[in-house]
Amino acid sequence: MGFRHLFQFGALILYNANYLFSFKFCPVPALNCYACPLASFACPIGSLQHFMVLRRIPFFLIGFFFIVGGTIGRMVCGWACPAGWLQELLFKLPGTKIKIRNRLLPKLRYIVLLILVLLLPFITGEAWFSRFCFMGTLQAGLPLALTDTGIREMIGLLFYLKLVITGLLLLAFVLIKRPFCRFLCPLGAIWGGFNRFSFLQMSVEDSCVQCGECQNICPVDIKIYEDPNSPECIRCLECTSCAKVKLKKGKEKAKKGEV
């Protein structure tokens, strides 16, 4: 766990190193606000909305998604996403925890992707997901409002609505395992679609006794033995602490039950 959190922290620093270099024409594979004063790369969801607003096919982004997703699937969510890291850190705070294991709620990610990222920007010419993205509020909205007088004078109802949404999500992060990743993240919907076909694959051996410990330690609260390459799995590899669960690659990839 310590190494993975260090890797996630390193990704946050790399994505926001504008004081050293800037490649804002190039997206990173995780949510990271382009408008953040420190951002050194573009956000893939922000970039996708940009092309929808322009009503143009994002050939570069499509290739980017297939290269990353086709190689590691949703592993980015478990290892290199600042939004996911924040959720895991806040969930470690003491207090009452809520378990949500409804199988329909993860489908909301696809609705967010279809409506807020694709359809509404295409129809209205506005980047709707970015308007309400909590990462945008934390990384750009609040810092700019606090440091720029001109920005503060422009603050209106939308900004306060974003603050309320962000506050509710932060509270949810303390109570529920990675709720944004599981139920709302459009990028997670994209990466999850590659889990069954990517070069890297998860495998559970036949001898698994289904004790449930994998679910207890899983950041997204799934039973890996039910569907090793489920779109919900973020491939954090915490469950590989059990000898029955393995990460395989290429010709080694296997389905549940293959030893």
C-alpha positions in Angstrom: 0.0 0.0 0.0 2.8 2.4 0.9 4.5 2.0 -2.5 1.3 2.5 -4.4 0.4 5.7 -2.5 3.9 7.0 -3.2 3.4 6.3 -6.9 0.1 8.1 -6.8 1.7 11.1 -5.1 4.4 11.1 -7.7 1.8 11.2 -10.5 0.2 14.2 -8.8 3.6 16.0 -8.7 4.3 15.1 -12.3 0.9 16.3 -13.6 1.4 19.6 -11.8 4.9 20.6 -12.5 4.3 23.6 -14.7 7.0 25.5 -12.8 9.5 23.0 -14.5 7.9 22.2 -17.9 4.6 22.4 -19.8 3.1 19.9 -22.2 -0.5 21.1 -22.1 -1.1 19.8 -25.6 -0.7 16.3 -24.3 -3.2 14.6 -21.9 -2.3 12.5 -18.9 -4.3 9.3 -18.4 -6.1 10.6 -15.2 -8.3 13.4 -14.1 -6.2 16.5 -13.5 -7.6 20.0 -14.1 -6.1 21.8 -17.1 -7.0 25.2 -15.6 -4.9 24.5 -12.4 -2.1 27.2 -12.3 0.4 24.3 -11.7 -1.0 21.9 -14.4 1.7 20.8 -16.8 -0.5 18.4 -18.9 -4.1 18.4 -20.3 -7.0 16.4 -18.8 -8.3 13.7 -21.1 -11.9 14.4 -20.2 -11.4 18.1 -20.7 -9.8 17.4 -24.0 -12.6 15.1 -25.1 -15.2 17.8 -24.3 -13.1 20.3 -26.3 -13.5 18.2 -29.4 -17.2 17.7 -28.8 -17.6 21.5 -28.5 -15.7 21.8 -31.8 -17.8 18.9 -33.3 -14.6 17.2 -34.5 -13.4 13.6 -34.2 -10.6 13.4 -31.6 -8.4 11.0 -33.5 -5.4 11.6 -31.3 -7.4 11.0 -28.1 -9.0 7.8 -29.5 -5.5 6.5 -30.2 -4.4 7.6 -26.7 -7.3 5.7 -25.1 -6.6 2.5 -27.1 -2.9 2.5 -26.4 -3.2 3.1 -22.6 -6.4 1.1 -22.2 -5.3 -1.7 -24.4 -2.1 -2.1 -22.4 -3.1 -1.8 -18.8 -6.9 -1.4 -18.7 -8.1 0.5 -15.7 -4.8 0.3 -13.8 -4.3 4.0 -14.1 -7.2 4.5 -11.7 -5.5 2.4 -9.1 -1.9 3.8 -9.5 -1.8 7.2 -11.1 -5.0 9.2 -10.5 -4.8 12.1 -8.0 -8.6 12.0 -7.7 -8.5 8.3 -6.7 -5.6 8.9 -4.3 -7.6 11.7 -2.5 -10.6 9.4 -2.1 -8.4 6.7 -0.5 -6.7 9.1 1.8 -10.0 10.6 3.1 -11.6 7.2 3.5 -8.8 6.4 6.0 -10.1 9.1 8.4 -11.8 7.6 11.4 -15.6 7.4 11.6 -18.6 5.5 10.5 -18.3 3.9 7.1 -21.1 3.1 4.6 -21.0 0.1 2.4 -22.7 0.5 -1.0 -22.8 -2.6 -3.1 -25.6 -1.9 -5.5 -24.7 -3.3 -8.9 -26.6 -0.6 -10.9 -24.9 2.5 -9.4 -21.6 1.9 -11.4 -23.6 2.3 -14.6 -24.0 6.0 -13.7 -20.4 6.5 -15.0 -21.6 5.7 -18.5 -24.5 8.1 -18.2 -22.1 10.9 -17.1 -19.8 10.0 -20.0 -22.6 10.0 -22.6 -24.5 13.1 -21.4 -22.1 15.5 -19.6 -18.9 14.7 -21.6 -20.3 13.9 -25.1 -23.9 14.9 -25.9 -24.3 18.2 -24.0 -21.0 19.7 -25.1 -21.7 18.6 -28.7 -25.2 20.2 -28.6 -24.6 23.3 -26.5 -21.0 24.1 -27.1 -20.2 24.1 -23.4 -17.9 21.7 -21.4 -20.5 20.6 -18.9 -18.5 18.0 -17.0 -15.7 20.5 -16.4 -18.2 23.0 -15.0 -19.0 20.7 -12.1 -15.8 18.6 -11.8 -14.6 18.6 -8.2 -11.0 18.3 -9.3 -11.5 21.6 -11.2 -12.9 23.2 -8.0 -10.0 22.0 -5.8 -7.2 22.5 -8.3 -8.3 25.7 -10.1 -11.5 27.2 -8.8 -10.5 27.7 -5.2 -6.9 28.6 -5.7 -7.7 31.2 -8.4 -10.6 32.7 -6.3 -8.3 33.0 -3.3 -5.4 34.6 -5.2 -7.0 36.6 -8.0 -9.1 39.6 -7.2 -10.5 39.7 -10.8 -11.6 36.1 -10.5 -13.3 36.8 -7.1 -15.3 39.6 -8.7 -16.7 37.2 -11.3 -17.9 34.6 -8.8 -21.6 33.8 -9.2 -24.1 31.1 -8.4 -22.4 28.5 -10.5 -19.2 28.7 -8.3 -21.2 28.3 -5.1 -23.0 25.3 -6.6 -19.6 23.8 -7.5 -18.5 24.3 -3.9 -21.6 22.5 -2.6 -21.0 19.6 -5.0 -17.3 19.4 -4.0 -18.2 19.5 -0.3 -20.7 16.7 -0.6 -18.3 14.6 -2.5 -15.5 15.2 0.0 -17.9 14.0 2.7 -18.8 11.0 0.7 -15.1 10.2 0.3 -14.7 9.9 4.1 -17.7 7.6 4.4 -17.6 5.4 1.2 -14.8 3.6 -0.6 -13.9 5.7 -3.7 -17.5 6.6 -4.6 -16.6 9.0 -7.4 -14.5 6.4 -9.2 -17.1 3.7 -8.7 -20.3 5.7 -9.6 -19.5 8.9 -11.4 -16.1 9.0 -13.2 -16.4 9.1 -17.0 -12.7 8.4 -17.4 -13.2 5.3 -15.3 -16.0 4.3 -17.7 -13.6 4.5 -20.6 -10.7 2.7 -19.0 -13.0 0.0 -17.5 -14.1 -0.9 -21.0 -10.6 -2.2 -21.8 -10.2 -4.4 -18.7 -11.4 -7.6 -20.5 -9.2 -7.0 -23.6 -6.0 -5.3 -22.3 -2.5 -6.9 -22.3 -2.5 -7.1 -18.5 -5.2 -9.3 -17.0 -6.2 -10.4 -13.6 -6.6 -14.1 -12.8 -8.0 -16.1 -9.8 -7.1 -19.7 -9.4 -9.7 -22.5 -9.0 -8.4 -23.2 -5.5 -9.7 -19.8 -4.2 -12.0 -20.5 -1.2 -13.8 -17.1 -1.6 -13.1 -16.0 1.9 -14.0 -12.4 1.1 -10.7 -10.9 2.3 -10.1 -9.5 -1.2 -13.3 -7.4 -0.9 -12.3 -6.1 2.6 -9.0 -4.7 1.2 -10.3 -3.6 -2.2 -10.5 0.2 -2.6 -13.6 -0.2 -4.8 -15.2 -2.9 -2.7 -15.4 -5.8 -5.2 -14.9 -9.5 -5.0 -12.2 -10.2 -7.5 -13.0 -13.9 -7.7 -16.5 -13.1 -9.1 -15.2 -11.4 -12.2 -11.4 -10.9 -12.3 -11.5 -8.5 -15.2 -14.6 -6.6 -14.3 -14.9 -3.0 -15.5 -15.1 -2.0 -11.8 -11.6 -3.3 -11.0 -8.9 -0.6 -10.8 -6.1 -3.1 -10.7 -4.5 -1.6 -7.6 -3.1 -5.2 -7.0 -4.0 -5.1 -3.3 -5.8 -8.4 -3.7 -2.6 -10.0 -5.0 -1.5 -10.3 -1.4 -3.4 -13.5 -1.7 -1.5 -16.2 -3.6 -4.7 -17.2 -5.4 -4.9 -13.8 -7.2 -2.4 -12.9 -9.9 -1.7 -10.3 -12.5 -0.9 -11.9 -15.9 0.3 -10.5 -19.2 0.2 -11.3 -22.9 -0.2 -15.1 -23.5 -0.3 -15.7 -19.8 -3.6 -14.0 -19.3 -6.3 -16.2 -17.9 -9.9 -16.2 -16.9 -11.2 -17.1 -13.5 -10.6 -20.7 -12.8 -7.4 -21.1 -14.9 -4.4 -22.3 -12.9 
